[in-house]
Amino acid sequence: MALYVYSIATEGHPRRLDGLKGVGARPAPLRSVTAGPLSAVVSDISEEIRPKRRDLLVHQEVQERLMADGPVLPLQFGYIASDDDAVREVLDTNADGYLAALERLDGCAEYHLRVAQEDEEPLLRQILEDSPEAREFNERIRAGDPDPQLPLALGELVAREVEARQESLAAGLVQALLPFAREHVVHPPTGSDFLNLSLLVPQEQKEDLLTAQANLVREIGGGVALRLAGPLPPYSFV
């Protein structure tokens, strides 16, 4: 029977799975498949698994339960293996790499920072104050200058300035938070975000990170939203 695979941990990890059931329309109990020093947490499935809300929540709950007792390598949602032997083969083949990764993640969790321009008005006003060229274009438009190229030129100038300032702010935020992380990954921004940052944070640095993030919010002021989520399973570092 096919297996849904949630996480990889050491064979000595407690893997307290009591009371938990797996993904799918007919959830099966969670169990372990062990090979040498490693164990994978799995559940039997008899259907194609799609990212429905209930199954996404189950997947996350399993990761959080396991993380509470020690380091794990969380798999992204949707990883399927053909049977127990296929899982054991993967554990055997990659044992050294998995053990090294588990040691690297020990005592850490992922924190995820997204930063977006929530209100552009303060930034646009600042650009007009700082840029003589933008100010000139704006004043000519407001005075009724009929040149059809003026709005386009102003728009392009402002867009370049917004991008440059957001890139500068993003770089500054990354540098400010790096001291609290063992590793970091800068992901491509999505949606309205201009910074999408994952931090691998040791437990003893958690409070310092939260304090630093709160201080940054106060320093930056209005117009920019900093959204910090965590502790999370360290998907970005597996």
GIQUI-V193148 format. One record per residue. N is the residue number from 1. RES is the residue in one small letter. PSI is psi in radians with two decimals (* if undefined). Layout:
N_RES_PSI, N_RES_PSI
//
This chain:
1_m_2.51, 2_a_2.70, 3_l_2.49, 4_y_2.25, 5_v_2.23, 6_y_-0.92, 7_s_2.85, 8_i_2.37, 9_a_3.03, 10_t_2.73, 11_e_-0.49, 12_g_-0.07, 13_h_2.40, 14_p_-0.58, 15_r_1.04, 16_r_1.68, 17_l_0.11, 18_d_2.38, 19_g_-0.14, 20_l_2.45, 21_k_2.77, 22_g_-2.96, 23_v_2.91, 24_g_2.89, 25_a_-0.49, 26_r_1.40, 27_p_2.27, 28_a_2.73, 29_p_2.63, 30_l_2.58, 31_r_3.08, 32_s_2.54, 33_v_2.10, 34_t_2.46, 35_a_1.93, 36_g_-2.22, 37_p_0.07, 38_l_2.65, 39_s_2.47, 40_a_2.40, 41_v_2.20, 42_v_2.95, 43_s_2.60, 44_d_2.48, 45_i_2.67, 46_s_0.42, 47_e_2.92, 48_e_2.28, 49_i_2.19, 50_r_2.73, 51_p_1.18, 52_k_2.74, 53_r_-0.80, 54_r_-0.75, 55_d_-0.62, 56_l_-0.72, 57_l_-0.70, 58_v_-0.82, 59_h_-0.80, 60_q_-0.69, 61_e_-0.69, 62_v_-0.79, 63_q_-0.79, 64_e_-0.68, 65_r_-0.77, 66_l_-0.71, 67_m_-0.50, 68_a_-0.34, 69_d_0.06, 70_g_3.03, 71_p_2.51, 72_v_2.78, 73_l_1.73, 74_p_2.28, 75_l_2.59, 76_q_2.72, 77_f_2.35, 78_g_0.15, 79_y_2.13, 80_i_2.41, 81_a_2.68, 82_s_-0.63, 83_d_-3.13, 84_d_-0.71, 85_d_-0.65, 86_a_-0.67, 87_v_-0.78, 88_r_-0.67, 89_e_-0.75, 90_v_-0.75, 91_l_-0.74, 92_d_-0.81, 93_t_-0.64, 94_n_0.34, 95_a_-0.83, 96_d_-0.78, 97_g_-0.74, 98_y_-0.74, 99_l_-0.69, 100_a_-0.71, 101_a_-0.71, 102_l_-0.69, 103_e_-0.70, 104_r_-0.58, 105_l_-0.13, 106_d_2.25, 107_g_0.15, 108_c_2.77, 109_a_2.82, 110_e_2.41, 111_y_2.41, 112_h_2.11, 113_l_2.20, 114_r_2.40, 115_v_2.27, 116_a_2.68, 117_q_1.72, 118_e_-0.64, 119_d_2.03, 120_e_-0.24, 121_e_-0.87, 122_p_-0.67, 123_l_-0.75, 124_l_-0.71, 125_r_-0.71, 126_q_-0.68, 127_i_-0.75, 128_l_-0.59, 129_e_-0.66, 130_d_-0.47, 131_s_1.89, 132_p_-0.65, 133_e_-0.79, 134_a_-0.68, 135_r_-0.71, 136_e_-0.82, 137_f_-0.78, 138_n_-0.74, 139_e_-0.67, 140_r_-0.70, 141_i_-0.79, 142_r_-0.47, 143_a_-0.04, 144_g_0.29, 145_d_2.20, 146_p_-0.03, 147_d_2.01, 148_p_-0.26, 149_q_-0.28, 150_l_-0.90, 151_p_-0.67, 152_l_-0.77, 153_a_-0.74, 154_l_-0.75, 155_g_-0.74, 156_e_-0.71, 157_l_-0.82, 158_v_-0.72, 159_a_-0.73, 160_r_-0.72, 161_e_-0.71, 162_v_-0.81, 163_e_-0.77, 164_a_-0.73, 165_r_-0.65, 166_q_-0.69, 167_e_-0.71, 168_s_-0.75, 169_l_-0.75, 170_a_-0.78, 171_a_-0.70, 172_g_-0.68, 173_l_-0.74, 174_v_-0.83, 175_q_-0.61, 176_a_-0.49, 177_l_-0.25, 178_l_-0.61, 179_p_-0.30, 180_f_0.07, 181_a_2.52, 182_r_-0.63, 183_e_2.88, 184_h_2.73, 185_v_2.23, 186_v_1.99, 187_h_2.78, 188_p_2.35, 189_p_2.63, 190_t_2.66, 191_g_-2.32, 192_s_-0.04, 193_d_2.52, 194_f_0.01, 195_l_2.31, 196_n_1.69, 197_l_2.30, 198_s_2.37, 199_l_2.33, 200_l_1.85, 201_v_2.13, 202_p_2.59, 203_q_-0.66, 204_e_-0.21, 205_q_-0.06, 206_k_-0.91, 207_e_-0.64, 208_d_-0.68, 209_l_-0.81, 210_l_-0.68, 211_t_-0.76, 212_a_-0.72, 213_q_-0.71, 214_a_-0.68, 215_n_-0.69, 216_l_-0.67, 217_v_-0.76, 218_r_-0.69, 219_e_-0.72, 220_i_-0.64, 221_g_-2.81, 222_g_2.86, 223_g_-0.41, 224_v_2.27, 225_a_2.17, 226_l_2.08, 227_r_1.94, 228_l_2.17, 229_a_2.44, 230_g_2.94, 231_p_2.50, 232_l_2.77, 233_p_2.48, 234_p_1.01, 235_y_-0.69, 236_s_-0.18, 237_f_0.27, 238_v_*
//
